[in-house]
């Protein structure tokens, strides 16, 4: 009887081993979920844990996420305006490659070139359920809409939340009027519409390819985004399907619309920041509840146009609608004065010290360095910080790498796989990182500002008007201005041209910039965006109604 018993024991052992192996293999093969939260016009200093000495408590959920995950302190928006930054995030390429160098408009007929392959398309092909909640701004017509760029589901605004009128406007500078009706006073109202405000088309809320509300209710938007995002998370869990969820919040882009008793600028901004933080907390709780340990959450921002030495007590009203539209994204939009965020120590003082007044330059650190926290329990070490030089372009290759998906080999990329930074504490970020011109100074998309380790070189400075109304004169620099950010974060005193340190850095930067520009010039995969416009291209629920008004509300 000993022999059969030993055979039985061997059989049980083999079966148990096979079961354990099968379970471990399934776990290893289980694809991770990804939630990317993209905040608009948020400042590096808006995250409490980036400035603990301020003793603010506006971002408790993000603070907790940082304690449980990784905080990236030298992370940058890939562009200083809306469309270019989003295009770079979804393609992993500079605007000079993907074709998107400035913003698309309400009347734009096209969007992100169809020759570009998005992160969502690649994940969708790999079996992911893909969804985007919030702002799109990469084309809203036909093949350019989110549903045709790799997203199974879309719910949000096709562009910025200030690019259409609403019946109850939010907080903004200048304050905009409500949507006009067909009443006789419409003509008087339209004559008094401030520059930068829209009066002809209501701000639309779109679900997939249908307008469900126009004009939308700004004050209910966060609740609707929250509900839609939670549906995605829970339904994906029910289907046992991996998901990629991009939540592109309207926060902190004006108009701000928090429910708040104190309507002073600082109180409104703080309440909006708390609302954004609350949204992040809800998403994190849902991800932990449904698939903890298998869901990566990547919170980051896109900086806006930072205006050095902005005096927020001066409520200056801009006269140029073009300026307002073109510069409304990525980091704190300092032109909005008390409705703009905090850049922390990255104040960009050089222009002012040279007599430029309250000049603005979107390539100051405060104009593109953004708060970033990445959370993945069990995979990303808790309560860690990295100063690796990273960019929003790195989301593309990093997520693909973690999902086990190879990017198309027929094109060149500018983002890097940062999974080593996230998972293993490596500090290997970009050796060089270029900050594209926003158009405030120089040509759209040109790469005239360069990070090289702790140094930063400027081939151009100057730009559009600041909060106080001052405008920095555009200046080309050859040789470039070079700052040592370790020595001073405020970028006030450039290195002296005659020093050995300057000569070494200037030579390295010039050589790398030449190499990159040549690489782009010889890249057969470079795309060209169509920026043509047509009034009929504007999203419109009912052209028979004033401001395209819908009579149904979602």
Order of alpha helices (4+ residues) and beta strands (2+ residues): alpha-beta-alpha-beta-beta-alpha-alpha-alpha-beta-beta-alpha-beta-beta-alpha-beta-alpha-beta-alpha-alpha-beta-beta-beta-alpha-alpha-beta-beta-beta-beta-alpha
